[in-house]
Amino acid sequence: MERKINITQHSGTGMLWFIGWLFTVGYLKLGFFKGLLGLIVWPYYLGSHFAPLVGG
């Protein structure tokens, strides 16, 4: 019996998210701790905004 293993990489999406986060921190001229807080808060607001579009 032969098993097929499918490996999918989504590093492009993560890189796009990271670039967007860095842009947001730089654009708003946030300090280190506010930028770190933005790392946690920003994905939440994006998720709550786009969830109705995706059907969540």
C-alpha distance matrix in Angstrom:
0.0 3.8 6.6 9.9 13.0 16.3 19.5 22.7 26.1 29.2 31.7 34.0 34.8 35.5 37.7 39.6 40.2 41.5 43.8 45.1 45.8 47.6 49.6 50.6 51.8 53.7 55.2 56.5 57.7 56.1 56.5 53.7 53.6 54.0 51.2 49.0 49.9 49.1 45.6 45.1 47.3 46.6 42.9 44.1 46.6 44.3 41.8 44.5 45.9 42.7 41.1 43.0 41.9 38.2 38.6 38.5
3.8 0.0 3.8 6.6 9.8 13.0 16.1 19.5 22.7 26.0 28.4 30.6 31.6 32.4 34.4 36.3 37.1 38.4 40.5 42.0 42.8 44.5 46.4 47.6 48.8 50.6 52.1 53.5 54.6 53.2 53.7 51.0 51.0 51.3 48.5 46.4 47.4 46.5 42.9 42.7 44.9 43.9 40.3 41.7 44.2 41.8 39.4 42.3 43.5 40.3 38.9 41.0 39.7 36.0 36.8 36.7
6.6 3.8 0.0 3.8 6.5 9.8 12.9 16.2 19.5 22.6 25.1 27.5 28.2 28.9 31.1 33.0 33.6 34.9 37.2 38.5 39.3 41.1 43.0 44.1 45.2 47.1 48.6 50.0 51.1 49.7 50.1 47.4 47.4 47.7 44.8 42.7 43.7 42.8 39.3 39.0 41.2 40.2 36.6 38.0 40.5 38.1 35.7 38.7 40.0 36.8 35.4 37.6 36.4 32.7 33.5 33.2
9.9 6.6 3.8 0.0 3.8 6.5 9.8 12.9 16.3 19.5 22.0 24.1 25.0 26.0 28.0 29.8 30.6 32.0 34.1 35.4 36.4 38.2 39.9 41.1 42.4 44.2 45.6 47.1 48.3 47.0 47.7 45.1 45.2 45.4 42.4 40.5 41.5 40.3 36.9 36.8 38.9 37.7 34.1 35.7 38.0 35.4 33.2 36.2 37.3 34.1 32.9 35.1 33.6 30.0 31.1 31.1
13.0 9.8 6.5 3.8 0.0 3.8 6.4 9.9 13.0 16.3 18.7 21.0 21.9 22.6 24.7 26.6 27.3 28.6 30.7 32.2 33.0 34.7 36.6 37.8 39.0 40.8 42.3 43.7 44.8 43.5 44.0 41.4 41.6 41.8 38.8 36.9 38.0 36.9 33.4 33.3 35.6 34.4 30.9 32.6 35.1 32.5 30.4 33.6 34.7 31.6 30.6 33.0 31.7 28.1 29.4 29.1
16.3 13.0 9.8 6.5 3.8 0.0 3.8 6.5 10.0 13.0 15.7 17.8 18.6 19.6 21.7 23.3 24.2 25.7 27.7 29.0 30.1 31.8 33.5 34.7 36.1 37.8 39.2 40.7 42.0 40.8 41.6 39.2 39.4 39.4 36.3 34.6 35.7 34.3 30.9 31.0 33.0 31.6 28.1 30.0 32.2 29.5 27.5 30.7 31.6 28.4 27.7 30.0 28.5 25.0 26.6 26.4
19.5 16.1 12.9 9.8 6.4 3.8 0.0 3.8 6.6 10.0 12.3 14.7 15.7 16.4 18.3 20.2 21.2 22.3 24.4 25.9 26.8 28.4 30.3 31.6 32.8 34.5 36.0 37.5 38.6 37.5 38.1 35.7 36.1 36.1 33.0 31.3 32.6 31.2 27.7 28.1 30.3 28.9 25.5 27.7 29.9 27.2 25.6 29.0 29.9 26.9 26.4 29.1 27.6 24.2 26.2 25.8
22.7 19.5 16.2 12.9 9.9 6.5 3.8 0.0 3.8 6.6 9.4 11.3 12.1 13.3 15.3 16.8 17.9 19.3 21.2 22.6 23.7 25.5 27.1 28.4 29.8 31.4 32.7 34.4 35.6 34.6 35.5 33.3 33.8 33.5 30.3 29.0 30.1 28.4 25.1 25.6 27.6 25.8 22.5 24.8 26.8 23.9 22.5 26.0 26.6 23.5 23.3 26.0 24.3 21.1 23.3 23.1
26.1 22.7 19.5 16.3 13.0 10.0 6.6 3.8 0.0 3.8 5.7 8.1 9.4 10.1 11.7 13.7 14.8 15.9 17.8 19.4 20.5 22.0 23.7 25.2 26.5 28.0 29.5 31.2 32.3 31.3 32.2 30.0 30.7 30.5 27.1 25.9 27.3 25.6 22.2 23.2 25.2 23.4 20.3 23.0 25.0 22.1 21.1 24.8 25.3 22.5 22.8 25.7 24.0 21.1 23.7 23.3
29.2 26.0 22.6 19.5 16.3 13.0 10.0 6.6 3.8 0.0 3.8 5.4 5.7 6.9 8.9 10.4 11.3 12.9 14.7 16.0 17.2 19.0 20.5 21.8 23.3 24.9 26.1 27.8 29.1 28.3 29.4 27.4 28.0 27.5 24.2 23.2 24.5 22.4 19.3 20.3 22.0 19.9 16.9 19.7 21.4 18.4 17.7 21.4 21.7 19.0 19.6 22.6 20.9 18.3 21.1 20.6
31.7 28.4 25.1 22.0 18.7 15.7 12.3 9.4 5.7 3.8 0.0 3.8 5.5 5.1 6.0 8.5 9.8 10.4 12.1 14.1 15.2 16.4 18.2 19.8 21.0 22.3 23.9 25.7 26.7 25.9 26.8 24.8 25.8 25.5 22.0 21.1 22.8 20.9 17.6 19.2 21.3 19.1 16.6 19.8 21.5 18.7 18.6 22.4 22.6 20.4 21.4 24.6 22.9 20.7 23.7 23.0
34.0 30.6 27.5 24.1 21.0 17.8 14.7 11.3 8.1 5.4 3.8 0.0 3.8 5.5 5.1 6.1 8.6 9.8 10.5 12.2 14.2 15.3 16.3 18.3 20.0 20.9 22.1 24.2 25.5 25.2 26.5 25.0 26.2 25.5 21.9 21.7 23.2 20.7 18.0 19.9 21.3 18.6 16.4 19.8 20.8 17.7 18.1 21.8 21.3 19.0 20.6 23.5 21.4 19.6 22.9 22.7
34.8 31.6 28.2 25.0 21.9 18.6 15.7 12.1 9.4 5.7 5.5 3.8 0.0 3.8 5.4 5.1 6.2 8.6 9.9 10.6 12.4 14.3 15.3 16.5 18.5 20.0 20.8 22.6 24.2 23.6 25.2 23.8 24.6 23.5 20.2 19.9 20.9 18.3 15.6 17.1 18.2 15.5 13.0 16.3 17.3 14.1 14.3 18.0 17.7 15.4 16.9 19.9 18.0 16.2 19.6 19.2
35.5 32.4 28.9 26.0 22.6 19.6 16.4 13.3 10.1 6.9 5.1 5.5 3.8 0.0 3.8 5.4 5.0 6.2 8.6 9.8 10.5 12.3 14.2 15.3 16.5 18.3 19.7 21.2 22.4 21.4 22.6 20.8 21.5 20.8 17.5 16.8 18.1 15.9 12.9 14.5 16.3 14.0 11.7 15.1 16.7 14.0 14.4 18.1 18.3 16.6 18.0 21.3 20.0 18.3 21.3 20.3
37.7 34.4 31.1 28.0 24.7 21.7 18.3 15.3 11.7 8.9 6.0 5.1 5.4 3.8 0.0 3.8 5.4 5.0 6.1 8.5 9.8 10.5 12.2 14.1 15.3 16.4 18.0 19.9 20.8 20.4 21.6 20.0 21.4 20.7 17.1 17.0 18.9 16.5 13.7 16.2 17.8 15.2 13.7 17.4 18.5 15.8 16.9 20.5 20.3 18.8 20.7 23.8 22.2 20.9 24.2 23.4
39.6 36.3 33.0 29.8 26.6 23.3 20.2 16.8 13.7 10.4 8.5 6.1 5.1 5.4 3.8 0.0 3.8 5.4 5.1 6.2 8.6 9.9 10.5 12.3 14.3 15.3 16.1 18.2 19.7 19.6 21.4 20.5 21.7 20.5 16.9 17.5 18.8 15.8 13.7 16.1 16.9 13.8 12.5 16.2 16.5 13.5 15.0 18.5 17.6 16.1 18.5 21.4 19.5 18.7 22.2 21.7
40.2 37.1 33.6 30.6 27.3 24.2 21.2 17.9 14.8 11.3 9.8 8.6 6.2 5.0 5.4 3.8 0.0 3.8 5.5 5.1 6.2 8.7 9.8 10.5 12.4 14.2 15.1 16.5 18.2 17.5 19.2 18.1 18.9 17.5 14.2 14.4 15.4 12.4 10.2 12.3 13.2 10.2 8.8 12.6 13.2 10.6 12.1 15.5 15.2 14.2 16.3 19.5 18.3 17.4 20.6 19.7
41.5 38.4 34.9 32.0 28.6 25.7 22.3 19.3 15.9 12.9 10.4 9.8 8.6 6.2 5.0 5.4 3.8 0.0 3.8 5.4 5.0 6.2 8.5 9.8 10.6 12.2 14.0 15.5 16.3 15.5 16.8 15.3 16.6 15.7 12.1 12.3 14.1 11.6 9.1 12.1 13.6 11.1 10.5 14.3 15.2 13.3 15.0 18.3 18.2 17.6 19.7 23.0 21.9 21.1 24.2 23.0
43.8 40.5 37.2 34.1 30.7 27.7 24.4 21.2 17.8 14.7 12.1 10.5 9.9 8.6 6.1 5.1 5.5 3.8 0.0 3.8 5.4 5.1 6.1 8.6 9.9 10.5 11.9 14.2 15.1 15.2 16.9 16.1 18.0 16.8 13.1 14.3 16.1 13.2 11.6 14.8 15.7 12.7 12.8 16.6 16.7 14.5 16.8 19.9 19.1 18.6 21.2 24.1 22.7 22.3 25.7 24.9
45.1 42.0 38.5 35.4 32.2 29.0 25.9 22.6 19.4 16.0 14.1 12.2 10.6 9.8 8.5 6.2 5.1 5.4 3.8 0.0 3.8 5.5 5.0 6.1 8.6 9.8 10.3 12.1 13.9 14.0 16.3 16.1 17.4 15.5 12.2 13.8 14.8 11.3 10.5 13.3 13.4 9.9 10.4 14.0 13.5 11.3 14.1 16.8 15.7 15.5 18.4 21.2 19.9 20.0 23.3 22.5
45.8 42.8 39.3 36.4 33.0 30.1 26.8 23.7 20.5 17.2 15.2 14.2 12.4 10.5 9.8 8.6 6.2 5.0 5.4 3.8 0.0 3.8 5.4 5.1 6.2 8.6 9.8 10.7 12.1 11.3 13.3 12.7 13.7 12.0 8.6 10.0 11.1 7.9 7.0 10.2 10.7 7.8 9.0 12.4 12.5 11.2 13.9 16.5 16.1 16.5 19.0 22.0 21.3 21.3 24.2 22.9
47.6 44.5 41.1 38.2 34.7 31.8 28.4 25.5 22.0 19.0 16.4 15.3 14.3 12.3 10.5 9.9 8.7 6.2 5.1 5.5 3.8 0.0 3.8 5.4 5.1 6.1 8.4 10.0 10.3 10.2 11.8 11.4 13.4 12.2 8.6 10.5 12.6 9.9 9.2 12.9 13.6 11.2 12.7 16.1 16.0 14.9 17.7 20.2 19.7 20.1 22.7 25.6 24.8 24.8 27.9 26.6
49.6 46.4 43.0 39.9 36.6 33.5 30.3 27.1 23.7 20.5 18.2 16.3 15.3 14.2 12.2 10.5 9.8 8.5 6.1 5.0 5.4 3.8 0.0 3.8 5.5 5.1 5.8 8.4 9.6 10.6 13.1 13.7 15.7 13.7 10.7 13.3 14.7 11.5 11.7 15.1 14.9 11.9 13.8 17.0 16.1 14.8 18.0 20.2 19.0 19.5 22.5 25.0 24.0 24.5 27.7 26.8
50.6 47.6 44.1 41.1 37.8 34.7 31.6 28.4 25.2 21.8 19.8 18.3 16.5 15.3 14.1 12.3 10.5 9.8 8.6 6.1 5.1 5.4 3.8 0.0 3.8 5.4 5.1 6.1 8.3 8.6 11.7 12.6 13.8 11.2 8.7 11.6 12.1 8.6 9.9 12.8 12.0 9.1 11.7 14.4 13.2 12.5 16.0 17.7 16.6 17.7 20.7 23.1 22.6 23.4 26.2 25.1
51.8 48.8 45.2 42.4 39.0 36.1 32.8 29.8 26.5 23.3 21.0 20.0 18.5 16.5 15.3 14.3 12.4 10.6 9.9 8.6 6.2 5.1 5.5 3.8 0.0 3.8 5.6 5.5 6.0 5.4 8.0 8.9 10.6 8.3 5.7 9.0 10.2 7.6 9.0 12.3 12.0 10.2 13.1 15.6 15.0 15.0 18.1 19.8 19.3 20.6 23.3 25.9 25.7 26.2 28.9 27.5
53.7 50.6 47.1 44.2 40.8 37.8 34.5 31.4 28.0 24.9 22.3 20.9 20.0 18.3 16.4 15.3 14.2 12.2 10.5 9.8 8.6 6.1 5.1 5.4 3.8 0.0 3.8 5.5 4.9 6.6 9.0 10.6 13.0 11.2 8.8 12.2 13.8 11.4 12.6 16.0 15.8 13.7 16.4 19.1 18.2 17.9 21.2 22.9 22.0 23.2 26.1 28.6 28.0 28.7 31.6 30.4
55.2 52.1 48.6 45.6 42.3 39.2 36.0 32.7 29.5 26.1 23.9 22.1 20.8 19.7 18.0 16.1 15.1 14.0 11.9 10.3 9.8 8.4 5.8 5.1 5.6 3.8 0.0 3.8 5.4 8.0 11.3 13.4 15.3 12.7 11.0 14.5 15.2 12.4 14.2 17.2 16.2 13.8 16.7 19.1 17.4 17.1 20.7 22.0 20.5 21.9 25.1 27.2 26.5 27.7 30.6 29.7
56.5 53.5 50.0 47.1 43.7 40.7 37.5 34.4 31.2 27.8 25.7 24.2 22.6 21.2 19.9 18.2 16.5 15.5 14.2 12.1 10.7 10.0 8.4 6.1 5.5 5.5 3.8 0.0 3.8 5.5 9.2 11.9 13.1 10.0 9.3 13.0 13.0 10.6 13.3 15.8 14.4 12.7 16.1 17.9 16.2 16.7 20.2 21.1 20.0 22.0 24.9 27.0 26.8 28.1 30.6 29.4
57.7 54.6 51.1 48.3 44.8 42.0 38.6 35.6 32.3 29.1 26.7 25.5 24.2 22.4 20.8 19.7 18.2 16.3 15.1 13.9 12.1 10.3 9.6 8.3 6.0 4.9 5.4 3.8 0.0 3.8 6.6 9.7 11.7 9.5 8.8 12.6 13.4 11.8 14.1 16.9 16.2 15.0 18.4 20.3 19.2 19.7 23.1 24.1 23.4 25.2 28.0 30.3 30.2 31.2 33.8 32.4
56.1 53.2 49.7 47.0 43.5 40.8 37.5 34.6 31.3 28.3 25.9 25.2 23.6 21.4 20.4 19.6 17.5 15.5 15.2 14.0 11.3 10.2 10.6 8.6 5.4 6.6 8.0 5.5 3.8 0.0 3.8 6.7 8.0 5.7 5.6 9.2 9.9 9.0 11.5 14.0 13.5 13.0 16.5 18.1 17.5 18.5 21.5 22.6 22.4 24.4 26.8 29.3 29.5 30.3 32.7 30.9
56.5 53.7 50.1 47.7 44.0 41.6 38.1 35.5 32.2 29.4 26.8 26.5 25.2 22.6 21.6 21.4 19.2 16.8 16.9 16.3 13.3 11.8 13.1 11.7 8.0 9.0 11.3 9.2 6.6 3.8 0.0 3.8 5.8 5.4 5.9 8.5 9.9 10.3 12.2 14.6 14.9 15.1 18.2 19.9 19.8 21.0 23.7 24.9 25.1 27.1 29.2 31.9 32.3 32.8 35.0 33.0
53.7 51.0 47.4 45.1 41.4 39.2 35.7 33.3 30.0 27.4 24.8 25.0 23.8 20.8 20.0 20.5 18.1 15.3 16.1 16.1 12.7 11.4 13.7 12.6 8.9 10.6 13.4 11.9 9.7 6.7 3.8 0.0 3.8 5.6 5.1 6.1 8.6 9.7 10.5 13.0 14.3 14.8 17.3 19.1 19.8 20.9 23.1 24.7 25.3 27.0 28.7 31.8 32.2 32.3 34.5 32.3
53.6 51.0 47.4 45.2 41.6 39.4 36.1 33.8 30.7 28.0 25.8 26.2 24.6 21.5 21.4 21.7 18.9 16.6 18.0 17.4 13.7 13.4 15.7 13.8 10.6 13.0 15.3 13.1 11.7 8.0 5.8 3.8 0.0 3.8 5.3 4.9 6.1 8.5 9.7 11.1 12.3 13.7 16.3 17.4 18.3 20.0 21.9 23.0 24.1 26.1 27.5 30.5 31.4 31.4 33.3 30.7
54.0 51.3 47.7 45.4 41.8 39.4 36.1 33.5 30.5 27.5 25.5 25.5 23.5 20.8 20.7 20.5 17.5 15.7 16.8 15.5 12.0 12.2 13.7 11.2 8.3 11.2 12.7 10.0 9.5 5.7 5.4 5.6 3.8 0.0 3.8 5.4 5.0 6.1 8.6 10.1 10.1 11.1 14.3 15.3 15.5 17.3 19.6 20.5 21.2 23.4 25.1 27.9 28.7 29.1 31.0 28.7
51.2 48.5 44.8 42.4 38.8 36.3 33.0 30.3 27.1 24.2 22.0 21.9 20.2 17.5 17.1 16.9 14.2 12.1 13.1 12.2 8.6 8.6 10.7 8.7 5.7 8.8 11.0 9.3 8.8 5.6 5.9 5.1 5.3 3.8 0.0 3.8 5.4 4.9 6.3 9.0 9.7 9.8 12.5 14.4 14.8 15.8 18.2 19.7 20.3 21.9 23.8 26.8 27.2 27.4 29.6 27.5
49.0 46.4 42.7 40.5 36.9 34.6 31.3 29.0 25.9 23.2 21.1 21.7 19.9 16.8 17.0 17.5 14.4 12.3 14.3 13.8 10.0 10.5 13.3 11.6 9.0 12.2 14.5 13.0 12.6 9.2 8.5 6.1 4.9 5.4 3.8 0.0 3.8 5.3 5.0 7.0 9.0 10.0 12.0 13.6 15.0 16.1 17.8 19.5 20.7 22.1 23.5 26.8 27.4 27.1 29.1 26.6
49.9 47.4 43.7 41.5 38.0 35.7 32.6 30.1 27.3 24.5 22.8 23.2 20.9 18.1 18.9 18.8 15.4 14.1 16.1 14.8 11.1 12.6 14.7 12.1 10.2 13.8 15.2 13.0 13.4 9.9 9.9 8.6 6.1 5.0 5.4 3.8 0.0 3.8 5.3 5.4 6.2 8.3 10.7 11.3 12.6 14.5 16.0 17.1 18.5 20.5 21.6 24.7 25.7 25.7 27.3 24.7
49.1 46.5 42.8 40.3 36.9 34.3 31.2 28.4 25.6 22.4 20.9 20.7 18.3 15.9 16.5 15.8 12.4 11.6 13.2 11.3 7.9 9.9 11.5 8.6 7.6 11.4 12.4 10.6 11.8 9.0 10.3 9.7 8.5 6.1 4.9 5.3 3.8 0.0 3.8 5.3 4.9 5.3 8.2 9.6 10.1 11.5 13.7 15.0 15.8 17.6 19.2 22.2 22.9 23.1 25.1 22.8
45.6 42.9 39.3 36.9 33.4 30.9 27.7 25.1 22.2 19.3 17.6 18.0 15.6 12.9 13.7 13.7 10.2 9.1 11.6 10.5 7.0 9.2 11.7 9.9 9.0 12.6 14.2 13.3 14.1 11.5 12.2 10.5 9.7 8.6 6.3 5.0 5.3 3.8 0.0 3.8 5.9 5.9 7.1 9.4 11.0 11.5 13.0 15.1 16.3 17.4 18.7 22.1 22.6 22.2 24.3 21.9
45.1 42.7 39.0 36.8 33.3 31.0 28.1 25.6 23.2 20.3 19.2 19.9 17.1 14.5 16.2 16.1 12.3 12.1 14.8 13.3 10.2 12.9 15.1 12.8 12.3 16.0 17.2 15.8 16.9 14.0 14.6 13.0 11.1 10.1 9.0 7.0 5.4 5.3 3.8 0.0 3.8 5.9 6.3 7.1 9.5 10.9 11.6 13.2 15.2 16.5 17.1 20.5 21.6 21.1 22.7 19.9
47.3 44.9 41.2 38.9 35.6 33.0 30.3 27.6 25.2 22.0 21.3 21.3 18.2 16.3 17.8 16.9 13.2 13.6 15.7 13.4 10.7 13.6 14.9 12.0 12.0 15.8 16.2 14.4 16.2 13.5 14.9 14.3 12.3 10.1 9.7 9.0 6.2 4.9 5.9 3.8 0.0 3.8 5.7 5.3 6.5 8.8 10.1 10.9 12.5 14.6 15.5 18.5 19.8 19.9 21.3 18.7
46.6 43.9 40.2 37.7 34.4 31.6 28.9 25.8 23.4 19.9 19.1 18.6 15.5 14.0 15.2 13.8 10.2 11.1 12.7 9.9 7.8 11.2 11.9 9.1 10.2 13.7 13.8 12.7 15.0 13.0 15.1 14.8 13.7 11.1 9.8 10.0 8.3 5.3 5.9 5.9 3.8 0.0 3.9 5.4 5.4 6.3 8.6 10.1 10.7 12.4 14.1 17.1 17.7 18.0 20.0 17.9
42.9 40.3 36.6 34.1 30.9 28.1 25.5 22.5 20.3 16.9 16.6 16.4 13.0 11.7 13.7 12.5 8.8 10.5 12.8 10.4 9.0 12.7 13.8 11.7 13.1 16.4 16.7 16.1 18.4 16.5 18.2 17.3 16.3 14.3 12.5 12.0 10.7 8.2 7.1 6.3 5.7 3.9 0.0 3.8 5.5 5.0 5.9 8.5 9.8 10.4 11.6 15.0 15.6 15.2 17.2 15.0
44.1 41.7 38.0 35.7 32.6 30.0 27.7 24.8 23.0 19.7 19.8 19.8 16.3 15.1 17.4 16.2 12.6 14.3 16.6 14.0 12.4 16.1 17.0 14.4 15.6 19.1 19.1 17.9 20.3 18.1 19.9 19.1 17.4 15.3 14.4 13.6 11.3 9.6 9.4 7.1 5.3 5.4 3.8 0.0 3.8 5.5 5.1 6.1 8.5 10.1 10.3 13.6 15.0 14.8 16.1 13.4
46.6 44.2 40.5 38.0 35.1 32.2 29.9 26.8 25.0 21.4 21.5 20.8 17.3 16.7 18.5 16.5 13.2 15.2 16.7 13.5 12.5 16.0 16.1 13.2 15.0 18.2 17.4 16.2 19.2 17.5 19.8 19.8 18.3 15.5 14.8 15.0 12.6 10.1 11.0 9.5 6.5 5.4 5.5 3.8 0.0 3.8 5.4 5.1 6.0 8.6 9.9 12.4 13.7 14.5 15.9 13.9
44.3 41.8 38.1 35.4 32.5 29.5 27.2 23.9 22.1 18.4 18.7 17.7 14.1 14.0 15.8 13.5 10.6 13.3 14.5 11.3 11.2 14.9 14.8 12.5 15.0 17.9 17.1 16.7 19.7 18.5 21.0 20.9 20.0 17.3 15.8 16.1 14.5 11.5 11.5 10.9 8.8 6.3 5.0 5.5 3.8 0.0 3.8 5.5 5.1 6.1 8.3 11.1 11.5 12.0 14.2 12.7
41.8 39.4 35.7 33.2 30.4 27.5 25.6 22.5 21.1 17.7 18.6 18.1 14.3 14.4 16.9 15.0 12.1 15.0 16.8 14.1 13.9 17.7 18.0 16.0 18.1 21.2 20.7 20.2 23.1 21.5 23.7 23.1 21.9 19.6 18.2 17.8 16.0 13.7 13.0 11.6 10.1 8.6 5.9 5.1 5.4 3.8 0.0 3.8 5.4 5.3 5.7 9.2 10.1 9.8 11.4 9.4
44.5 42.3 38.7 36.2 33.6 30.7 29.0 26.0 24.8 21.4 22.4 21.8 18.0 18.1 20.5 18.5 15.5 18.3 19.9 16.8 16.5 20.2 20.2 17.7 19.8 22.9 22.0 21.1 24.1 22.6 24.9 24.7 23.0 20.5 19.7 19.5 17.1 15.0 15.1 13.2 10.9 10.1 8.5 6.1 5.1 5.5 3.8 0.0 3.8 5.7 5.4 7.8 9.9 10.5 11.2 9.0
45.9 43.5 40.0 37.3 34.7 31.6 29.9 26.6 25.3 21.7 22.6 21.3 17.7 18.3 20.3 17.6 15.2 18.2 19.1 15.7 16.1 19.7 19.0 16.6 19.3 22.0 20.5 20.0 23.4 22.4 25.1 25.3 24.1 21.2 20.3 20.7 18.5 15.8 16.3 15.2 12.5 10.7 9.8 8.5 6.0 5.1 5.4 3.8 0.0 3.8 5.8 7.1 8.2 9.9 11.3 10.4
42.7 40.3 36.8 34.1 31.6 28.4 26.9 23.5 22.5 19.0 20.4 19.0 15.4 16.6 18.8 16.1 14.2 17.6 18.6 15.5 16.5 20.1 19.5 17.7 20.6 23.2 21.9 22.0 25.2 24.4 27.1 27.0 26.1 23.4 21.9 22.1 20.5 17.6 17.4 16.5 14.6 12.4 10.4 10.1 8.6 6.1 5.3 5.7 3.8 0.0 3.8 5.6 5.3 6.5 8.7 8.5
41.1 38.9 35.4 32.9 30.6 27.7 26.4 23.3 22.8 19.6 21.4 20.6 16.9 18.0 20.7 18.5 16.3 19.7 21.2 18.4 19.0 22.7 22.5 20.7 23.3 26.1 25.1 24.9 28.0 26.8 29.2 28.7 27.5 25.1 23.8 23.5 21.6 19.2 18.7 17.1 15.5 14.1 11.6 10.3 9.9 8.3 5.7 5.4 5.8 3.8 0.0 3.8 5.4 5.2 6.0 4.8
43.0 41.0 37.6 35.1 33.0 30.0 29.1 26.0 25.7 22.6 24.6 23.5 19.9 21.3 23.8 21.4 19.5 23.0 24.1 21.2 22.0 25.6 25.0 23.1 25.9 28.6 27.2 27.0 30.3 29.3 31.9 31.8 30.5 27.9 26.8 26.8 24.7 22.2 22.1 20.5 18.5 17.1 15.0 13.6 12.4 11.1 9.2 7.8 7.1 5.6 3.8 0.0 3.8 5.5 5.0 5.7
41.9 39.7 36.4 33.6 31.7 28.5 27.6 24.3 24.0 20.9 22.9 21.4 18.0 20.0 22.2 19.5 18.3 21.9 22.7 19.9 21.3 24.8 24.0 22.6 25.7 28.0 26.5 26.8 30.2 29.5 32.3 32.2 31.4 28.7 27.2 27.4 25.7 22.9 22.6 21.6 19.8 17.7 15.6 15.0 13.7 11.5 10.1 9.9 8.2 5.3 5.4 3.8 0.0 3.8 5.5 7.7
38.2 36.0 32.7 30.0 28.1 25.0 24.2 21.1 21.1 18.3 20.7 19.6 16.2 18.3 20.9 18.7 17.4 21.1 22.3 20.0 21.3 24.8 24.5 23.4 26.2 28.7 27.7 28.1 31.2 30.3 32.8 32.3 31.4 29.1 27.4 27.1 25.7 23.1 22.2 21.1 19.9 18.0 15.2 14.8 14.5 12.0 9.8 10.5 9.9 6.5 5.2 5.5 3.8 0.0 3.8 5.8
38.6 36.8 33.5 31.1 29.4 26.6 26.2 23.3 23.7 21.1 23.7 22.9 19.6 21.3 24.2 22.2 20.6 24.2 25.7 23.3 24.2 27.9 27.7 26.2 28.9 31.6 30.6 30.6 33.8 32.7 35.0 34.5 33.3 31.0 29.6 29.1 27.3 25.1 24.3 22.7 21.3 20.0 17.2 16.1 15.9 14.2 11.4 11.2 11.3 8.7 6.0 5.0 5.5 3.8 0.0 3.8
38.5 36.7 33.2 31.1 29.1 26.4 25.8 23.1 23.3 20.6 23.0 22.7 19.2 20.3 23.4 21.7 19.7 23.0 24.9 22.5 22.9 26.6 26.8 25.1 27.5 30.4 29.7 29.4 32.4 30.9 33.0 32.3 30.7 28.7 27.5 26.6 24.7 22.8 21.9 19.9 18.7 17.9 15.0 13.4 13.9 12.7 9.4 9.0 10.4 8.5 4.8 5.7 7.7 5.8 3.8 0.0
